[in-house]
């Protein structure tokens, strides 16, 4: 059985609809028919200023939401990165293997350091792609489900794995990017030409999994629409309505054409109310399950510890082979 691995940072109290439709929904599908490892990468969250209590809260909230969204601890290995020490150990090996030049060319470091300023950017922000490579190689993953913006990281991981294998003997599986092209692309409902993102957009434009039904109802009823009254899909001329059609279709299972027929002759108000009802009812049981899991922290921690134990079995074997091939006495 082919192994897949992916991770998500615990950087907010709630995932948003774009996170779910763009990534987590595919993770759920991949856990059937694959040996799936899904990781809450809390160590990556330390590359920026972090408040300890908030990091802990968000790590547990991320785990609860992943389970509520369909990641099954019985089917997949779900764990927290920091609970498996081999990540840091292999991360150092990858740092020693990577060149300064190739690390400097990583797009995300250049973008984030430009925003933060040279004096504010952490060394960890520069080296985290090597830790990310270790996250993947540690589990001998065949596929890594990622967005197109993460392809460069997979290429670096493959380069480092191939370099190590060439110098020290076959040790790592070369992973392939599993680019999730067919995923619905959800944009900000206040700025429908921009990707839904809490870091870039307004809070009012982001549909959050853990928001109350009333909050999400209000957000969608206030969503930006376009000139005219026809509910038709036209990404260039009607980005607001097209985005809402995409959201409705992704959650209801109805095609865009079906929705256009259903709302022919109706106004934007009726359509936005229908979208709001679909979103609220889809998210209601997910939010309730996540809150139930967070209400029993001991059980949630037990699930994560069990996942970490399973992950550690694979990680320890990879690290042992790495050290042996390197000549490290262990």
SULBELJO-V909691 format. One line per field, one symbol per residue. ss: DSSP state (H for helix, E for strand, L for the rest). phi: phi as a letter, one per 40 degrees, with the letter a starting at -180 (. if undefined). psi: psi as a letter, one per 40 degrees, with the letter a starting at -180 (. if undefined). A space follows every 10 residues. Layout:
BEGIN
ss=???
phi=???
psi=???
END
This chain:
BEGIN
ss=LLEEEEEELL LLLLLEHHHH HHHHHHHHHH LLLLEEEEEE LLLHHHHLLL LHHHHHHHHH HHHHHHHHLL LLLLLLEEEE HHHLLHHHHH HHHHHHHLLH HHHHLLHHHH HHHHHHLLLL LLHHHHHHHH HHHHHHHLLL LLEEEELHHH HHHHHHHHHH HHHHHHHHLL LLLLLEEEEL LLLLLLELLL LLLLELLLLL LLHHHLLELL LLHHHHHHHH HLLLLLLLLL LLLELLLEHH HHHHHHHHHH HHLLLHHHHH HHLLLLLHHH HHHHHHHHHH HHHHHHHHHH HHHHHLHHHH HHHHHHHHHH HHHHHHHHHH HHHHHHLLLL
phi=.cbbaaaacc bacacbccdc ccbcdcddcc ccgbccbbbc cccccccbdb cdccccdccc cccccdccch cccccbcbab dccbcccccc dccccccccc cccccccccc ccccccgdcc cccccccccc ccccdccdbf ccbbcacdcb ddccccdccc ccccdccbhd bbcccbcbcc cccccbbccc bccbdcaccb bccccbccdc ccdcccccdc ccccbbcgbc cbcadccbcc cccccccdcc ccgccdcccd ccbcgbcccc cccccdcccc cccdcccccc cccccbcccc cccccccccc cccccccccc ccccccgccb
psi=hihihiihig eidhiidddd ddcddddddd eheighhhhh gdddeeeihh hddddddddd ddddddddee hheddihhih deegdddddd dddddediid ddddehdddd ddddddiddd hiddddeddd ddddddddef hdihhiidee dddddddddd dddddddeih dihhiihghg deihhhihed geeiihhddd aideehhhde iidddddddd deihaiiaeh gihgdddgdd dddddddddd ddeiiddddd ddeheiiddd dddddddddd dddddddddd ddddegdddd dddddddddd dddddddddd dddddeehh.
END
